[in-house]
Amino acid sequence: MKFGKEFASQMVPEWQAAYMNYNHLKILIKEILIFRRLQQNESTPGYQANPPLPSKGSSRKRKVSLHKAFGGLTNGNSNNKDKEDEVILVSAMQQSEENYRTVFLRSSQDAGESELGFFRKLDDEFNKVIDFYKEKVGEMVIEAEELSKQMNALIALRIKVEDPLFCSSSPIFSSRFANEQITEQEMVSLDVLNHVKINVMPETPRSSLKNAFGSSKLSFSFSKKELRNAEQKLKQAFIEFHQKLRQLKSYSFLNQLAFSKIMKKYDKITSRNASKDYLGMVEKSYLRQSDEVSKLMESVESVYIEHFCNGNRSLGMKTLRPKAKTDKHRVTFFTGCFLGYSVAFIIAIILMIHARDLLNSEGRDQYMTNVFPLYSIFGFLVLHMLMYAGNIYFWKRYRVNYAFIFGFKPNTELGYREIILLSSGLSVLTLAAILSNLEMDIDESARSSRTLTELLPLGLVVVVLSIAFCPFNIVYRTNRFFFIASIWRCICAPLYKVTLPDFFLADQLTSQVQLFRNLQFYICYYGWGDYKSRESSRCRGSSVYNNISLVIAIIPYWIRCLQCLRRLFEGEDSSQAVNALKYFSTIVAVISRTFYVQKKGLALKILATSTSGVATVFGTYWDLVCDWGLLRRNSENPWLRDKLLLPHRSIYFLAMVVNVILRLAWVQTVLDFHEASFLHRTALVAFLTSLEIIRRGIWNFFRLENEHLNNVGKYRAFKSVPLPFSYENKKD
């Protein structure tokens, strides 16, 4: 792999603009090469138009060396240089507080403006790197001081909880790291607990209600539960802080390597020897000489191992320096197997339908009405997972840090291969059940097993739910529990603080309304319907069933509305009031369309059309302007954003058009397309639901792209970890 690609692959994505612009400097070196070729072509009659690049052993370089004055054998290893070989004067580099400038010693006729421009840009890039590095080191020192105070409070709390009779005036020892960035022993008194408040109680619906009514308690109760929660929060803060330090150290190393590579490339092109002087300056700069980050890392590791791992260094380092995630061959192997099985099952089902002419059979309508919805929920899940796998693939390709945005634990995020593995596995189970169902329906000898045939979809649901809630460490337990926890927070909205994974997941739920309605049909079909004879008139003909179906359709939008209101009341974003109004308009549109489908009538048709139109315009505008950050007239890319990840701007305009078209799927409801004879109503509903899932998949990519670019603009590469203690005032 070329260094430019390797350099880009190892960058912290949110800090990309702060790294040395290696590619631009390479372009400037190519301009130098072009200038030198033209210069040589003009001065040498019959000179080759496209000479080869000068190399280390080229004849030109040997000729220059032969014409040098002989300085004696004893001076062969001397550091003295011929004045004629000097390109930049190190002693003439003007160094102010935060600025470096190179004095180029060659004349403009000899070097041309291209080399002068190269060194000006090189200095600008070096100053940019130095400024950013100093700023981040300063932030790390301030954060280290805060963590030091937190450790003092934690040690005091440990003594208070584990030995309540301990005299409050007695001194205790705590390992801490302060401005000197070294581990030291400092006297700490239990009196520190009189100046802090504790913020360790986990957020629950009950605690949220207490906070809402002003009855929350932040005072100490000195319980073991309090201590455990404080330790867990501070432990996570240390892990996150150590990760920041590692990334900052990597930033320093990568930039030093980039300056070395670019200067060697310059020397190779120009046959000069400027890299030694310039890299000597880099070697003496703050970027190389500063050791704050290394000392802080040593201090963090020492404190973490001593206070959170009982001195077990191997355990502590395993947590602080987790191994990088590697792709497993078995994932690729089983994915290929499952995809192959899925294709085979699909072909078998198509051939069976065609051979037995099942589309024209008497039981076609009964099957589509009662059995097809039972299996379609798995199709919706598989499609949504495949869209998510596609999103992950393109997020990785364009370096969108989705793992950081979603808040996954390090090295636990699923890649697109793992998502495809899960979706293809679910597809195999579903298609196998459908094929078995059709086979037992057709085979006369299996008619006696009709009950077993009808229970296949229910059995499939039980299998999927069993895997999802399995407590054992199989089938990506960390990710399953992360998903379940997010679902629970969505259900309990607005009683939990709203994070990006929560409202992102709630948005996915708004595109799966039909899936929830089919789950409702599961309960009714197997609970009150006669599934043995495929009779569900009790369900679909019941007004209670229809009313519950309406409520189910509203719930996902209501959850998002409540999440927006929670964020508004917390003061995060005043625009959340408008966002809540958007979801409320969608709720009104869903109610209007449902009443029209059930009761018909011109007045209801006009109401459904008008409310749906308003909701569509509202939702489309919010998607394009707020969620995607597009439609900006005065941006660098007209009607788009200033910064774009995709190379072709036309893709953004195409995505906007597709978003508008797919949002108009509700038109089929008011125009009664579902009554068309060429397609069964349940198949049409499934098709329109699939289009909505596809729209949501497209929305996902651009939504996270916009979030990523906002993080890049603020150099926000790490999540903020809430600390367990807060001091009453700054002096404390």
C-alpha positions in Angstrom: 0.0 0.0 0.0 1.3 3.4 -0.9 2.1 5.8 2.0 -0.6 8.3 1.0 -3.4 5.6 1.3 -1.9 4.2 4.5 -1.6 7.7 6.0 -5.3 8.4 5.2 -6.4 5.0 6.5 -4.8 5.6 9.9 -6.1 9.1 10.5 -8.7 9.9 13.1 -11.6 10.7 10.7 -12.8 13.7 12.7 -9.3 15.2 12.8 -8.6 14.7 9.1 -8.3 18.4 8.3 -5.7 18.8 11.1 -3.3 16.3 9.5 -0.6 17.3 7.1 -2.1 17.6 3.6 0.1 15.0 2.1 -1.7 14.8 -1.3 -1.6 18.5 -1.9 2.2 18.6 -1.2 2.6 15.7 -3.6 0.9 17.7 -6.3 3.3 20.6 -5.7 6.2 18.3 -6.1 4.8 17.1 -9.4 4.7 20.8 -10.5 8.3 21.1 -9.5 9.1 18.1 -11.7 7.3 19.6 -14.6 9.1 22.9 -14.2 12.5 21.3 -14.1 11.7 19.2 -17.2 10.7 22.2 -19.1 13.8 24.1 -17.9 16.1 21.3 -19.0 14.2 20.9 -22.3 14.7 24.6 -23.2 18.4 24.7 -22.2 19.5 21.4 -23.8 19.1 20.9 -27.6 17.7 17.6 -28.5 16.8 16.8 -24.9 14.4 14.0 -24.3 10.9 15.4 -23.8 10.0 13.0 -21.0 13.2 12.2 -19.1 13.0 9.5 -16.4 12.8 10.6 -12.8 16.2 11.2 -11.3 17.2 8.3 -9.1 19.7 7.7 -6.4 22.2 6.2 -8.8 21.5 8.4 -11.9 24.4 9.6 -14.1 23.5 13.2 -13.4 24.0 12.8 -9.7 27.3 10.9 -10.3 28.5 13.7 -12.5 27.8 16.3 -9.9 29.7 14.2 -7.3 32.7 13.9 -9.6 33.0 17.6 -9.9 33.0 18.2 -6.1 36.2 19.4 -4.5 38.1 16.6 -2.7 38.1 17.3 1.0 40.5 14.6 2.2 40.0 11.1 3.5 39.8 12.2 7.1 36.9 14.5 6.4 34.7 11.8 4.9 32.5 11.6 7.9 32.4 15.3 8.7 29.1 17.1 9.1 30.5 20.1 7.3 28.6 20.8 4.1 29.5 22.5 0.9 27.8 25.9 0.8 26.7 25.2 -2.7 24.7 22.2 -1.5 22.6 24.2 1.0 19.0 24.6 0.0 17.4 25.8 3.2 19.2 27.6 6.0 18.3 26.0 9.3 19.8 28.9 11.3 17.7 31.3 9.3 14.4 29.6 10.2 12.4 32.4 11.9 10.8 30.8 14.9 8.3 32.9 16.9 5.8 31.6 19.4 3.9 29.3 17.2 5.3 29.9 13.7 8.0 28.4 11.6 9.2 29.9 8.3 11.8 28.4 6.0 14.3 30.6 4.1 14.9 29.1 0.7 18.5 29.8 -0.5 18.1 29.1 -4.3 17.4 31.9 -6.7 14.0 32.0 -8.4 15.6 31.4 -11.8 17.2 28.2 -10.5 14.2 26.9 -8.5 11.2 28.6 -10.0 8.1 29.7 -8.1 7.1 26.0 -7.7 9.7 25.2 -5.2 9.2 28.5 -3.3 5.4 27.7 -3.2 6.2 24.1 -2.0 8.2 25.4 1.1 5.6 28.0 1.9 2.8 25.3 1.9 5.1 22.9 3.8 5.6 25.6 6.5 1.8 26.3 6.7 1.1 22.6 7.1 3.7 22.2 9.8 2.4 25.2 11.7 -1.1 23.8 11.5 0.0 20.5 12.9 2.0 22.1 15.7 -0.9 24.4 16.7 -3.4 21.6 16.7 -1.1 19.3 18.7 -0.4 22.0 21.3 -4.1 22.7 21.7 -5.0 19.0 22.2 -2.2 18.5 24.6 -3.4 21.4 26.7 -6.9 19.9 26.7 -5.5 16.6 27.9 -3.6 18.3 30.8 -6.8 20.0 31.9 -8.7 16.7 31.7 -6.0 14.9 33.6 -6.4 17.5 36.4 -10.1 16.9 36.5 -9.6 13.1 36.6 -7.1 13.6 39.5 -9.8 15.4 41.5 -12.3 12.6 40.7 -9.8 10.0 41.9 -9.3 11.8 45.2 -13.1 11.8 45.8 -13.4 8.2 44.8 -10.6 7.1 47.2 -12.3 9.1 50.0 -15.6 7.5 49.2 -14.1 4.0 49.3 -12.6 4.6 52.7 -15.9 6.0 53.9 -18.0 3.1 52.6 -15.6 0.3 53.5 -14.6 1.7 56.9 -17.4 4.0 58.2 -15.6 4.4 61.6 -12.5 5.8 59.9 -11.8 9.3 61.3 -12.6 12.0 58.8 -9.6 14.0 59.8 -7.2 11.1 59.2 -5.1 11.4 56.1 -5.3 8.8 53.3 -3.2 8.2 50.3 -4.4 8.3 46.7 -2.4 7.8 43.5 -3.0 10.8 41.2 -1.5 12.5 38.2 -1.3 16.3 38.2 0.4 19.0 36.1 3.7 17.2 36.2 2.0 14.2 34.5 3.7 11.7 36.9 2.3 9.3 39.4 2.8 10.4 42.9 1.5 9.9 46.4 -0.4 12.9 47.8 -2.2 13.3 51.1 -6.0 13.4 50.8 -8.5 13.9 53.5 -12.0 12.5 53.8 -13.0 16.2 54.1 -13.1 16.2 50.2 -16.5 14.5 50.4 -18.0 17.7 52.0 -17.3 19.6 48.8 -18.6 17.4 46.1 -22.0 16.0 45.0 -22.5 12.6 43.6 -23.9 12.0 40.1 -23.8 8.2 39.9 -27.4 7.1 40.1 -28.3 5.3 36.8 -31.0 7.0 34.8 -34.3 5.1 35.1 -37.9 6.1 34.4 -38.3 6.6 38.2 -35.3 8.9 38.5 -36.5 10.9 35.5 -39.9 11.4 37.1 -38.1 12.5 40.3 -36.0 15.0 38.4 -39.0 16.3 36.6 -40.8 17.1 39.9 -37.6 18.4 41.5 -37.2 15.7 44.1 -33.9 14.2 42.9 -31.2 13.7 45.5 -27.5 14.2 44.7 -26.2 13.9 48.3 -24.2 11.0 49.5 -25.8 8.0 51.1 -22.4 6.2 51.4 -23.8 2.9 50.1 -21.9 0.2 48.3 -24.2 0.6 45.3 -23.2 4.2 45.1 -19.5 3.3 45.3 -19.9 0.6 42.5 -21.6 3.1 40.2 -18.9 5.7 40.8 -16.1 3.3 40.2 -17.8 2.1 36.9 -18.2 5.7 35.6 -14.7 6.7 36.5 -13.3 3.5 35.1 -15.0 4.3 31.8 -13.6 7.8 31.9 -10.1 6.5 32.3 -10.5 4.1 29.4 -11.8 6.9 27.2 -9.0 9.3 28.3 -6.4 6.7 27.5 -7.8 6.2 24.1 -7.6 10.0 23.5 -4.0 9.9 24.5 -3.2 7.0 22.2 -4.9 8.8 19.3 -3.0 12.0 20.0 0.3 10.1 20.1 -0.5 8.4 16.8 -1.3 11.8 15.4 2.2 13.1 16.3 3.9 10.0 14.9 2.0 9.9 11.6 2.6 13.6 10.9 6.3 13.2 11.6 6.4 10.3 9.3 4.5 12.3 6.6 7.0 15.2 6.8 9.8 12.7 6.4 8.2 11.0 3.4 7.4 14.3 1.6 10.9 15.7 2.1 12.5 12.6 0.8 10.3 12.7 -2.2 11.3 16.3 -2.7 15.0 15.4 -2.5 14.5 12.6 -5.0 12.7 14.8 -7.5 15.1 17.8 -7.3 18.4 15.9 -6.5 18.8 18.3 -3.6 19.6 17.5 0.0 17.1 19.7 1.9 15.4 16.9 4.0 18.2 16.7 6.6 17.9 20.3 7.5 14.1 20.4 7.5 13.7 17.2 9.4 16.2 18.3 11.9 13.9 21.3 12.6 11.0 18.8 13.0 13.1 16.7 15.3 13.7 19.7 17.6 10.1 21.0 17.5 7.3 20.6 20.1 5.8 17.8 18.0 8.8 15.6 18.6 10.3 16.9 21.9 7.1 17.2 23.9 6.7 14.2 26.3 3.5 15.2 28.1 1.4 12.7 26.2 3.7 9.8 26.9 4.0 10.7 30.6 0.2 11.0 30.9 -0.3 7.6 29.3 2.1 6.0 31.8 0.3 7.8 34.7 -3.1 6.7 33.5 -2.0 3.1 33.1 -0.4 3.1 36.5 -3.5 4.5 38.2 -5.9 2.3 36.3 -4.0 -0.9 37.1 -3.6 0.0 40.7 -7.1 1.2 41.5 -9.3 -0.7 39.1 -7.5 -4.0 38.4 -6.0 -4.7 41.8 -2.5 -4.4 40.4 -3.1 -7.0 37.6 -1.2 -5.3 34.8 -2.1 -7.8 32.0 -5.8 -7.3 32.8 -5.5 -3.6 32.9 -3.5 -3.3 29.6 -6.0 -5.6 27.9 -8.7 -3.2 28.7 -6.8 0.0 28.0 -5.2 -1.3 24.8 -7.7 -3.7 23.2 -6.7 -5.6 20.2 -7.8 -4.4 16.9 -10.8 -6.2 15.4 -10.0 -8.5 12.6 -12.2 -10.0 9.9 -12.9 -13.7 10.5 -12.8 -16.1 7.6 -15.7 -18.2 9.0 -18.0 -15.2 8.7 -17.3 -14.9 5.0 -17.6 -18.7 4.6 -21.0 -19.0 6.3 -22.3 -15.9 4.6 -21.5 -17.4 1.2 -23.2 -20.7 2.3 -26.4 -18.9 3.5 -26.6 -16.8 0.4 -26.3 -19.8 -1.7 -29.0 -21.7 0.2 -31.2 -18.6 0.0 -30.9 -18.5 -3.8 -31.6 -22.2 -4.0 -34.7 -22.0 -1.8 -36.0 -19.0 -3.8 -35.6 -20.9 -7.1 -37.3 -24.0 -5.6 -40.3 -21.9 -4.4 -40.7 -20.3 -7.8 -40.5 -23.6 -9.6 -43.1 -25.1 -7.2 -45.5 -22.2 -7.6 -45.1 -22.4 -11.4 -45.4 -26.2 -11.6 -48.4 -26.5 -9.4 -50.0 -23.3 -10.8 -50.6 -22.1 -7.3 -51.2 -18.5 -8.3 -54.5 -19.6 -9.9 -55.5 -22.1 -7.3 -58.6 -21.8 -5.2 -56.7 -21.3 -1.9 -54.6 -18.4 -3.3 -56.7 -15.6 -1.7 -56.9 -17.4 1.6 -53.1 -18.0 1.6 -52.3 -14.4 0.7 -54.7 -13.0 3.3 -53.7 -15.3 6.3 -50.3 -16.9 5.7 -48.4 -14.3 3.6 -48.5 -11.6 6.3 -47.0 -14.2 8.8 -43.9 -14.6 6.7 -43.6 -11.1 5.3 -42.3 -9.7 8.6 -39.1 -11.7 8.2 -38.8 -10.3 4.7 -39.1 -6.8 6.0 -36.4 -7.6 8.6 -34.0 -9.1 6.1 -34.5 -6.1 3.7 -33.8 -3.6 6.5 -30.7 -5.5 7.6 -29.4 -5.6 4.0 -29.9 -1.9 3.7 -28.0 -1.4 7.0 -25.2 -3.6 5.7 -25.0 -1.5 2.6 -24.9 1.6 4.8 -22.0 0.2 6.8 -20.1 -0.7 3.7 -20.3 2.9 2.3 -19.7 4.5 5.7 -16.5 2.6 6.0 -15.5 3.3 2.4 -15.9 7.1 2.9 -14.5 6.9 6.5 -17.7 7.8 8.4 -17.0 6.9 12.0 -20.3 5.2 12.6 -19.0 3.2 15.6 -18.2 6.4 17.5 -21.4 8.1 16.4 -23.6 5.2 17.6 -21.5 4.8 20.8 -20.5 1.2 20.3 -17.9 -0.2 22.7 -14.4 -0.4 21.1 -14.1 -3.3 18.6 -17.7 -4.5 19.2 -19.4 -2.9 16.2 -20.7 -5.2 13.5 -19.3 -4.8 10.0 -21.3 -5.3 6.9 -20.1 -8.9 6.6 -21.6 -9.8 10.0 -24.9 -8.0 9.2 -25.1 -9.9 5.9 -24.4 -13.1 7.8 -27.3 -12.5 10.2 -29.7 -11.4 7.4 -28.8 -14.4 5.2 -29.2 -16.8 8.1 -32.7 -15.4 8.8 -33.5 -15.6 5.1 -32.5 -19.3 5.0 -34.8 -20.1 8.0 -37.7 -18.2 6.5 -37.4 -19.6 3.0 -37.1 -23.1 4.4 -40.2 -22.6 6.4 -42.1 -21.3 3.4 -41.0 -24.2 1.2 -42.0 -26.7 3.9 -45.3 -25.0 4.3 -46.1 -25.2 0.6 -44.9 -28.8 0.3 -47.1 -29.9 3.2 -50.0 -28.0 1.7 -49.6 -29.7 -1.7 -48.7 -33.2 -0.6 -51.9 -35.2 0.0 -50.1 -37.5 2.4 -49.2 -34.5 4.6 -52.7 -33.1 4.9 -53.0 -34.7 8.3 -50.2 -32.5 9.5 -52.1 -29.3 8.8 -51.7 -28.1 12.3 -48.0 -28.4 12.2 -48.0 -26.6 8.8 -49.8 -23.6 10.3 -47.5 -23.4 13.3 -44.3 -23.0 11.3 -44.4 -19.2 11.2 -45.1 -19.1 15.0 -42.2 -21.4 15.6 -40.0 -19.2 13.5 -40.9 -16.2 15.6 -40.1 -18.1 18.8 -36.7 -19.1 17.4 -35.8 -15.5 16.4 -37.0 -14.1 19.8 -35.1 -16.9 21.6 -31.9 -15.9 19.8 -32.4 -12.2 20.4 -32.9 -12.6 24.2 -30.4 -15.4 24.7 -28.3 -14.5 27.8 -25.3 -16.6 26.7 -22.4 -15.1 24.9 -23.3 -16.3 21.4 -24.6 -14.6 18.2 -23.1 -11.2 19.0 -24.5 -10.8 22.6 -23.0 -7.3 23.1 -24.8 -6.0 20.0 -28.1 -7.8 20.8 -28.2 -6.3 24.3 -27.3 -2.9 22.9 -30.2 -3.1 20.5 -32.6 -4.4 23.2 -31.6 -1.6 25.6 -32.2 1.0 22.8 -35.6 -0.5 22.1 -36.5 -0.3 25.8 -35.4 3.4 26.0 -37.6 4.1 22.9 -40.6 2.4 24.5 -40.1 4.4 27.8 -39.8 7.7 26.0 -39.5 10.4 27.2 -38.3 9.0 30.6 -34.8 8.4 29.4 -32.3 11.0 28.1 -32.4 10.8 24.3 -29.1 9.8 22.6 -28.4 9.5 18.9 -28.8 5.7 18.8 -32.2 6.0 20.5 -33.8 8.5 18.1 -32.0 6.9 15.1 -33.6 3.5 16.0 -37.0 5.2 16.6 -36.8 6.6 13.1 -36.2 3.0 11.8 -39.4 1.9 13.7 -41.4 4.5 11.8 -40.6 2.7 8.6 -41.7 -0.7 10.0 -45.3 0.1 10.8 -46.5 -2.8 8.7 -44.2 -5.2 10.5 -45.9 -4.2 13.9 -49.3 -4.6 12.3 -48.4 -8.1 11.2 -47.2 -9.0 14.7 -50.6 -7.9 15.9 -52.1 -10.2 13.4 -49.9 -13.0 14.8 -51.4 -12.6 18.2 -55.0 -12.4 16.9 -54.6 -15.3 14.4 -53.1 -17.7 16.8 -55.0 -16.5 19.9 -58.5 -15.9 18.6 -58.6 -17.0 15.0 -58.9 -20.5 13.6 -55.4 -21.0 12.3 -56.1 -24.7 11.5 -58.6 -23.7 8.9 -56.9 -20.5 7.9 -59.8 -18.4 9.0 -59.2 -14.9 10.4 -62.5 -13.2 10.0 -62.7 -12.6 13.8 -59.6 -10.5 13.6 -59.9 -8.4 10.4 -63.7 -7.9 10.9 -63.4 -6.7 14.4 -63.6 -2.9 15.2 -61.4 -3.5 18.3 -58.7 -5.1 16.0 -58.9 -2.1 13.6 -58.6 0.4 16.4 -55.6 -1.4 17.9 -54.1 -1.5 14.4 -54.4 2.3 14.2 -52.8 2.8 17.6 -49.9 0.5 16.6 -49.4 2.6 13.4 -49.2 5.8 15.6 -46.9 4.5 18.3 -43.5 4.9 16.4 -44.3 8.5 15.4 -45.5 9.2 19.0 -42.2 7.9 20.4 -40.3 10.2 18.1 -42.5 13.1 19.1 -41.9 12.5 22.8 -38.1 12.2 22.2 -38.1 15.6 20.4 -40.0 17.1 23.3 -37.5 15.6 25.8 -34.6 17.1 23.9 -36.4 20.4 23.7 -37.1 20.6 27.5 -33.5 19.7 28.2 -32.4 22.7 26.1 -30.4 20.8 23.6 -32.0 22.2 20.5 -34.8 24.7 20.1 -35.6 23.3 16.6 -36.8 20.1 18.2 -40.2 21.8 18.7 -40.6 22.0 15.0 -39.3 18.4 14.7 -42.0 17.3 17.2 -44.6 19.1 15.1 -43.4 17.3 12.1 -44.1 13.9 13.7 -47.4 15.1 15.0 -48.5 16.1 11.5 -47.6 12.5 10.4 -49.8 11.1 13.2 -52.7 13.2 11.9 -52.1 12.0 8.4 -52.0 8.3 9.4 -55.3 8.7 11.4 -56.9 10.4 8.4 -55.8 7.7 5.9 -56.9 4.9 8.2 -60.4 6.4 8.7 -60.7 6.8 4.9 -59.7 3.2 4.2 -62.2 2.0 6.8 -65.2 4.2 6.0 -64.6 5.8 2.6 -66.4 9.0 1.6 -65.4 12.2 -0.2 -64.9 14.3 2.9 -62.5 11.8 4.4 -60.7 11.5 1.1 -60.1 15.2 1.0 -59.0 15.2 4.6 -56.6 12.3 4.1 -55.1 13.9 1.0 -54.6 17.3 2.5 -53.1 16.0 5.8 -50.8 13.6 4.0 -49.7 16.3 1.6 -48.7 18.6 4.5 -46.9 15.8 6.3 -45.0 14.8 3.2 -43.9 18.4 2.5 -42.9 18.8 6.1 -41.0 15.5 6.3 -39.2 16.0 3.0 -38.0 19.5 3.9 -36.8 18.2 7.3 -35.0 15.3 5.7 -33.2 17.4 3.1 -32.4 20.5 5.1 -32.0 19.4 8.7 -31.1 15.7 8.6 -29.0 15.8 5.5 -27.9 19.4 5.7 -28.6 20.0 2.0 -30.4 22.7 0.0 -28.0 25.5 0.9 -28.0 28.1 -1.8 -24.7 29.9 -0.9 -22.6 26.9 -0.2 -19.4 25.9 -2.0 -21.5 23.2 -3.7 -24.7 25.0 -4.8 -27.8 23.5 -3.2 -25.7 21.0 -1.3 -23.3 21.3 1.7 -19.9 22.9 1.8 -18.3 19.5 2.5 -19.3 16.3 0.7 -18.1 12.8 1.1 -19.3 11.3 -2.2 -17.2 12.1 -5.2 -20.2 12.8 -7.5 -22.6 15.6 -6.6 -25.3 14.1 -8.9 -25.8 11.3 -6.3 -27.1 13.8 -3.8 -29.6 15.3 -6.2 -30.7 11.8 -7.2 -31.2 10.8 -3.6 -33.3 13.9 -3.0 -35.6 13.0 -5.9 -35.9 9.4 -4.8 -36.7 10.5 -1.3 -39.6 12.7 -2.5 -41.0 10.0 -4.8 -40.9 7.3 -2.2 -42.5 9.6 0.4 -45.5 9.8 -2.0 -46.3 6.1 -1.5 -49.4 7.1 0.5 -51.0 8.2 -2.8 -52.0 4.6 -3.5 -54.3 4.7 -0.4 -56.4 7.6 -1.4 -56.5 6.6 -5.1 -57.6 3.1 -4.2 -54.7 1.3 -6.0 -55.1 -1.5 -3.5 -58.3 -2.6 -5.2 -56.5 -3.4 -8.5 -57.0 -7.0 -9.7 -53.5 -7.6 -11.0 -51.9 -7.6 -7.6 -53.2 -8.9 -4.3 -53.7 -6.3 -1.6 -51.4 -7.9 0.9 -48.7 -8.1 -1.8 -49.1 -4.5 -2.7 -48.9 -3.5 1.0 -45.7 -5.5 1.3 -44.2 -3.9 -1.8 -45.0 -0.4 -0.6 -43.5 -1.2 2.9 -40.3 -2.5 1.1 -40.1 0.9 -0.7 -40.3 2.7 2.6 -37.6 0.5 4.0 -35.4 1.3 1.0 -36.1 5.0 1.5 -35.1 4.7 5.1 -31.9 2.9 4.1 -31.0 5.8 1.8 -31.9 8.3 4.5 -29.6 6.5 7.0 -26.5 7.0 4.9 -26.9 10.8 4.4 -28.1 11.3 8.0 -24.9 9.8 9.4 -22.8 11.5 6.8 -24.1 14.9 8.0 -23.6 13.9 11.6 -20.0 12.9 10.8 -19.2 16.1 9.0 -20.6 18.1 12.0 -18.2 16.1 14.2 -15.3 16.8 11.8 -16.1 20.5 11.8 -15.7 20.5 15.6 -12.8 18.0 15.7 -15.2 15.9 17.9 -13.6 12.5 17.9 -14.4 11.1 21.4 -17.6 10.8 23.4 -17.9 12.8 26.6 -18.1 10.4 29.6 -20.2 11.7 32.6 -18.0 11.9 35.7 -19.3 10.6 39.1 -18.6 13.7 41.2 -19.3 17.4 40.7 -17.6 20.1 42.8 -19.7 22.7 44.4 -17.5 25.6 43.2 -14.4 26.2 41.1 -12.2 26.8 44.1 -13.0 23.3 45.4 
